[in-house]
């Protein structure tokens, strides 16, 4: 009888050990999941930051000057560029210039001719009208931040 009791006690004791280990095993499994998800988040963040940054490139220069037709021209202003960046007009003819800002904010200036389009937010347009009174080549540029220094310039050619 004592052997039977000892056998039952031993059997109950090993079952208790097994059942006592279940919470520990469950805790370890949960801990492993938490650690693994933390590692995945860290790896995801580091892979996100190591992806190449897309840099908007400056469009290539207009191969030939764009002539103002019917006294109106639209100019696209983007990340450090104007398109077109080479415009031809006639002296004494009124020009209506429409500036379309497609990214960031930009303005449009031609100092020698007194042309100034106000700062135009991304997705907006601004208009200026002017009449060139002298023949020559005049730089236009964006005066916002370092845009001009970063290449956001163009040339207005005024002919007879």
C-alpha positions in Angstrom: 0.0 0.0 0.0 2.9 2.3 0.8 4.3 1.5 -2.5 1.1 2.4 -4.2 0.9 5.7 -2.3 4.5 6.5 -3.1 3.9 5.6 -6.8 0.8 7.9 -6.9 2.7 10.7 -5.1 5.6 10.3 -7.5 3.2 10.3 -10.4 1.3 13.4 -9.0 4.6 15.1 -8.3 5.9 14.7 -11.9 2.5 15.9 -13.2 2.7 18.9 -10.9 6.2 19.6 -12.2 4.9 19.4 -15.7 1.9 21.6 -15.0 4.1 24.1 -13.0 6.4 24.4 -16.1 3.5 25.3 -18.4 3.3 28.9 -17.1 7.0 29.3 -17.4 7.0 27.8 -20.9 4.1 30.1 -21.9 6.0 33.1 -20.5 9.1 32.2 -22.5 7.1 31.7 -25.7 5.5 35.2 -25.2 8.8 36.7 -24.4 10.3 35.2 -27.5 7.5 36.6 -29.7 7.9 40.1 -28.2 11.7 40.0 -28.7 11.3 38.7 -32.3 8.7 41.4 -33.1 11.0 44.1 -31.7 13.9 42.8 -33.9 11.6 42.8 -36.9 10.6 46.4 -36.2 14.3 47.4 -35.8 15.2 45.6 -39.0 12.2 47.2 -40.8 13.3 50.7 -39.7 16.9 50.2 -40.6 15.9 48.8 -44.0 13.6 51.8 -44.5 16.3 54.3 -43.7 18.8 52.5 -45.9 16.6 52.6 -49.0 17.9 55.0 -51.6 16.4 58.5 -51.4 14.6 59.5 -54.6 16.0 62.8 -55.7 14.1 64.8 -58.2 16.4 65.5 -61.1 16.6 68.8 -62.9 15.1 68.5 -66.3 17.5 68.8 -69.2 17.7 72.3 -70.7 15.3 73.2 -73.4 17.1 72.5 -76.6 15.7 75.5 -78.4 14.0 78.6 -77.0 10.3 78.4 -76.6 8.6 81.3 -78.4 5.8 83.1 -76.6 2.6 82.5 -78.7 -0.3 84.9 -78.6 1.4 86.8 -75.8 1.1 84.0 -73.3 3.4 81.4 -71.9 3.1 78.8 -69.0 6.2 78.0 -67.0 6.4 75.0 -64.7 8.3 75.4 -61.5 9.5 72.3 -59.7 12.2 71.1 -57.5 15.1 73.4 -58.6 14.0 73.8 -62.2 11.8 75.8 -64.6 10.3 74.2 -67.7 10.8 75.7 -70.2 14.0 77.3 -69.1 14.7 79.1 -72.3 12.0 81.6 -73.6 12.1 83.9 -76.5 9.9 87.1 -76.8 9.8 90.2 -78.9 10.7 93.7 -77.6 7.6 95.8 -77.1 5.1 92.9 -77.1 3.1 92.3 -73.9 3.8 88.9 -72.3 1.5 87.1 -69.9 3.5 84.6 -67.9 1.7 81.9 -65.9 3.8 80.2 -63.2 2.6 76.7 -62.3 4.2 75.5 -59.1 4.2 71.7 -59.2 6.3 71.0 -56.1 7.5 73.1 -53.2 7.0 76.9 -53.5 8.6 79.2 -56.0 8.7 82.7 -57.4 9.9 84.0 -60.8 12.2 87.1 -61.1 13.9 89.0 -63.9 15.7 91.8 -62.2 16.6 93.9 -65.3 13.0 94.0 -66.6 11.4 94.5 -63.2 9.5 91.2 -63.4 8.5 89.6 -60.1 5.9 86.8 -59.7 5.1 86.3 -56.0 5.8 83.1 -54.1 3.5 80.5 -55.4 2.7 77.4 -53.3 2.8 73.9 -54.7 -0.3 73.1 -56.7 -1.0 76.8 -57.4 -0.5 79.3 -60.2 0.4 82.9 -60.3 0.4 85.3 -63.3 2.4 88.4 -64.2 2.2 90.6 -67.3 5.1 92.6 -68.6 6.4 94.2 -71.7 10.1 93.8 -72.4 11.6 97.2 -73.4 15.1 96.2 -74.3 16.8 93.6 -76.4 19.1 91.1 -74.8 19.3 87.9 -72.7 18.1 88.1 -69.2 18.4 85.5 -66.4 15.2 84.5 -64.6 15.5 82.8 -61.3 13.7 81.6 -58.1 14.6 83.6 -55.0 13.1 81.1 -52.5 15.8 79.7 -50.2 18.7 78.3 -52.1 16.7 77.5 -55.3 18.7 79.8 -57.5 22.0 78.4 -56.2 20.7 74.9 -56.8 20.1 75.7 -60.5 16.6 77.0 -60.7 17.3 79.5 -63.3 16.5 80.1 -67.0 17.0 82.6 -69.8 14.6 85.1 -71.4 15.8 86.1 -74.9 14.3 89.4 -76.1 14.6 90.0 -79.8 13.7 92.9 -82.1 
